[in-house]
């Protein structure tokens, strides 16, 4: 299976804290991979390395088969969609302006933008009448859908989701779970989702990566992790599933 992301012997520190030491990880293309672990395990730092927000102190991060460097950073980032907890929308922009902000900044044709926005709204089941609303006038689920549309706007090859559903109520979270699964099936895009909830990881992903204190504990299918947990820590995570 081809890999969209590879980390090879990656070391990374934030201040005096060592986050990763000699981390080796491959994220396969065309599936949903969930990164699971407690707070401080390195999940968000991992996404920042993939997206080029930060660089490894040593070792290499490869995305789409190329090392992430300052020279090719912009080109790489344009192929990556990024959505975060709480959607991270600009409060002074309408939903439509939030979705299209990057497309407009690179000079995409306005008619192309409108067609793309309409198609994305249909994908995430968001009413077009909400496009003129500002974020404060949207529900949490609607804001998260707008964030997903923004992440998808440039038709990326990879989407990074950083705990995007943790602040939502259970009914909205369940609906968005279904939409993420449908989205991946419809587009065959590579999706990496960070979560502390292993039950969410089990539901959404075909591949699960378990991190603890910056170390790779287990990397496998949900079925194999359930039947063959690597150690007591993974077993404890499984037992904590509701």
C-alpha positions as CSV (number, residue, x, y, z in Angstrom):
1,X,0.0,0.0,0.0
2,X,1.3,3.4,-1.0
3,X,2.0,5.9,1.9
4,X,0.9,9.5,1.9
5,X,3.0,10.4,4.9
6,X,6.3,8.9,6.3
7,X,8.3,10.0,9.3
8,X,11.8,8.6,9.5
9,X,13.9,8.8,12.6
10,X,12.1,12.0,13.6
11,X,13.3,13.8,16.8
12,X,11.4,16.8,18.0
13,X,11.5,18.9,21.1
14,X,9.4,21.8,22.2
15,X,11.3,24.0,24.6
16,X,12.9,21.6,27.2
17,X,10.4,18.8,26.5
18,X,11.4,16.0,24.1
19,X,8.2,15.1,22.1
20,X,9.6,12.5,19.7
21,X,12.8,10.5,19.7
22,X,13.5,8.5,16.6
23,X,9.9,8.2,15.6
24,X,9.2,6.1,12.5
25,X,5.7,6.0,11.1
26,X,3.9,5.5,7.8
27,X,0.4,6.7,7.0
28,X,-1.2,4.8,4.1
29,X,-2.9,6.6,1.2
30,X,-6.6,6.4,0.6
31,X,-7.8,5.5,4.0
32,X,-8.7,7.1,7.4
33,X,-5.9,6.8,9.9
34,X,-6.7,7.8,13.6
35,X,-3.9,9.0,15.9
36,X,-4.9,8.1,19.5
37,X,-3.3,9.0,22.8
38,X,-3.6,10.9,26.0
39,X,-3.0,14.7,26.2
40,X,0.7,15.3,25.8
41,X,1.3,12.1,23.8
42,X,2.5,14.1,20.7
43,X,-0.7,13.9,18.5
44,X,-1.0,17.6,17.6
45,X,2.8,17.9,17.2
46,X,2.6,15.1,14.7
47,X,0.1,17.0,12.6
48,X,2.2,20.1,12.8
49,X,5.1,18.2,11.3
50,X,3.0,16.8,8.5
51,X,1.6,20.2,7.7
52,X,4.9,22.0,7.9
53,X,3.8,24.2,10.8
54,X,6.9,22.9,12.5
55,X,10.0,21.0,11.4
56,X,11.7,18.1,12.9
57,X,15.0,18.7,14.8
58,X,16.4,15.7,13.1
59,X,15.1,13.0,10.8
60,X,12.8,13.5,7.9
61,X,9.1,14.0,7.2
62,X,7.8,13.0,3.8
63,X,4.5,14.0,2.4
64,X,3.4,12.8,-1.0
65,X,6.8,11.1,-1.4
66,X,8.7,14.4,-0.9
67,X,10.5,15.7,2.2
68,X,8.7,18.7,3.8
69,X,11.1,21.6,3.5
70,X,10.9,25.4,3.7
71,X,11.5,25.4,-0.1
72,X,8.5,23.3,-1.0
73,X,6.3,24.2,2.0
74,X,3.7,26.3,0.3
75,X,3.3,23.8,-2.6
76,X,2.9,21.0,-0.1
77,X,0.4,22.9,2.2
78,X,-1.9,23.6,-0.7
79,X,-2.4,19.9,-1.1
80,X,-3.3,19.5,2.6
81,X,-6.6,20.5,4.2
82,X,-6.6,21.2,7.9
83,X,-9.6,21.4,10.3
84,X,-9.4,21.8,14.1
85,X,-11.6,21.5,17.1
86,X,-14.2,24.3,17.2
87,X,-13.7,24.8,13.4
88,X,-11.3,27.8,13.9
89,X,-13.4,30.1,11.8
90,X,-12.7,33.8,11.3
91,X,-15.5,35.5,13.3
92,X,-15.6,38.6,11.0
93,X,-16.1,36.5,7.9
94,X,-19.3,34.9,6.7
95,X,-19.5,31.1,6.2
96,X,-19.0,31.5,2.5
97,X,-16.0,33.8,3.0
98,X,-14.5,31.4,5.5
99,X,-14.8,28.5,3.1
100,X,-13.4,30.3,0.1
101,X,-10.7,32.5,1.8
102,X,-7.7,30.4,0.6
103,X,-9.1,30.0,-2.9
104,X,-9.6,33.7,-3.2
105,X,-6.1,34.4,-1.9
106,X,-4.5,32.4,-4.7
107,X,-6.7,34.0,-7.4
108,X,-9.1,31.1,-8.2
109,X,-11.8,32.1,-10.6
110,X,-15.0,33.3,-8.8
111,X,-17.3,31.0,-10.8
112,X,-15.1,28.0,-10.0
113,X,-15.2,29.0,-6.4
114,X,-19.0,29.2,-6.4
115,X,-19.3,25.7,-8.0
116,X,-16.8,24.2,-5.6
117,X,-18.6,25.7,-2.6
118,X,-21.9,24.4,-3.7
119,X,-20.5,20.9,-4.2
120,X,-18.9,20.9,-0.8
121,X,-22.1,22.0,0.9
122,X,-23.9,19.1,-0.6
123,X,-21.1,16.7,0.6
124,X,-21.4,17.8,4.2
125,X,-25.2,18.3,4.1
126,X,-25.1,22.0,4.9
127,X,-27.9,24.4,3.7
128,X,-26.8,27.0,1.2
129,X,-28.9,29.6,3.0
130,X,-26.4,29.6,5.8
131,X,-23.5,30.9,3.6
132,X,-24.3,34.5,4.5
133,X,-24.2,33.8,8.2
134,X,-21.3,34.7,10.5
135,X,-19.9,32.0,12.7
136,X,-21.7,33.3,15.8
137,X,-25.0,32.6,14.1
138,X,-24.1,29.0,13.3
139,X,-24.5,25.9,15.6
140,X,-21.4,24.0,16.6
141,X,-22.2,21.3,14.1
142,X,-22.7,23.9,11.3
143,X,-19.4,25.6,12.2
144,X,-17.6,22.3,12.0
145,X,-19.1,21.5,8.6
146,X,-18.0,25.0,7.4
147,X,-14.5,24.1,8.7
148,X,-14.6,20.8,6.8
149,X,-15.6,22.7,3.6
150,X,-12.7,25.1,4.0
151,X,-10.3,22.2,4.5
152,X,-11.7,20.6,1.3
153,X,-11.8,23.8,-0.8
154,X,-8.6,23.3,-2.8
155,X,-9.4,19.6,-3.4
156,X,-6.6,18.4,-1.2
157,X,-4.9,15.0,-1.4
158,X,-4.7,14.8,2.4
159,X,-6.9,16.1,5.2
160,X,-5.8,16.6,8.8
161,X,-8.4,16.7,11.5
162,X,-7.3,17.7,15.0
163,X,-10.0,16.6,17.5
164,X,-12.7,18.2,15.4
165,X,-15.7,16.6,17.1
166,X,-14.7,16.6,20.8
167,X,-16.7,19.8,21.7
168,X,-19.9,18.6,19.9
169,X,-23.0,17.0,21.4
170,X,-23.3,13.2,20.8
171,X,-26.1,13.5,18.1
172,X,-24.1,16.0,16.1
173,X,-20.9,14.1,16.5
174,X,-22.6,10.9,15.3
175,X,-23.9,12.7,12.2
176,X,-20.5,14.2,11.4
177,X,-18.8,10.8,11.8
178,X,-21.1,9.4,9.1
179,X,-20.4,12.3,6.8
180,X,-16.6,11.9,7.2
181,X,-16.9,8.2,6.3
182,X,-19.1,9.1,3.3
183,X,-16.7,11.8,2.3
184,X,-13.7,9.5,2.3
185,X,-15.5,6.8,0.3
186,X,-16.7,9.4,-2.2
187,X,-13.2,10.9,-2.8
188,X,-10.7,8.2,-1.7
189,X,-8.8,11.0,0.0
190,X,-6.3,10.3,2.8
191,X,-7.6,11.5,6.2
192,X,-5.7,11.7,9.4
193,X,-7.8,12.3,12.5
194,X,-6.4,13.0,15.9
195,X,-8.5,11.9,18.8
196,X,-8.2,10.9,22.5
197,X,-11.3,8.8,22.1
198,X,-10.4,5.3,20.9
199,X,-14.1,4.4,20.4
200,X,-14.2,7.3,17.8
201,X,-11.0,6.0,16.2
202,X,-12.5,2.5,16.0
203,X,-15.6,3.8,14.3
204,X,-14.0,6.1,11.8
205,X,-10.7,4.6,10.8
206,X,-9.1,1.7,8.9
207,X,-5.8,2.2,10.6
208,X,-5.0,3.3,14.2
209,X,-1.8,4.7,15.6
210,X,-1.5,4.7,19.4
211,X,1.0,7.2,20.8
212,X,2.2,7.5,24.4
213,X,4.7,10.1,25.6
214,X,5.8,10.6,22.0
215,X,6.5,6.9,21.4
216,X,4.7,4.7,18.9
217,X,3.0,2.0,21.0
218,X,1.0,0.2,18.3
219,X,0.1,0.7,14.7
220,X,-2.5,-1.7,13.2
221,X,-6.1,-2.2,12.0
222,X,-8.9,-1.7,14.5
223,X,-9.6,-5.4,14.5
224,X,-6.0,-6.4,15.3
225,X,-5.7,-3.7,18.0
226,X,-8.9,-5.1,19.6
227,X,-7.8,-8.7,19.4
228,X,-4.1,-8.2,20.0
229,X,-3.4,-5.1,22.1
230,X,0.4,-4.5,22.2
231,X,0.6,-3.8,25.9
232,X,-1.4,-2.9,29.0
233,X,-1.7,0.7,28.0
234,X,-3.5,-0.2,24.8
235,X,-5.6,-2.7,26.8
236,X,-6.6,0.1,29.2
237,X,-7.6,2.4,26.3
238,X,-9.8,-0.4,25.0
239,X,-11.4,-1.0,28.4
240,X,-12.2,2.7,28.7
241,X,-14.4,2.6,25.5
242,X,-18.0,3.4,26.3
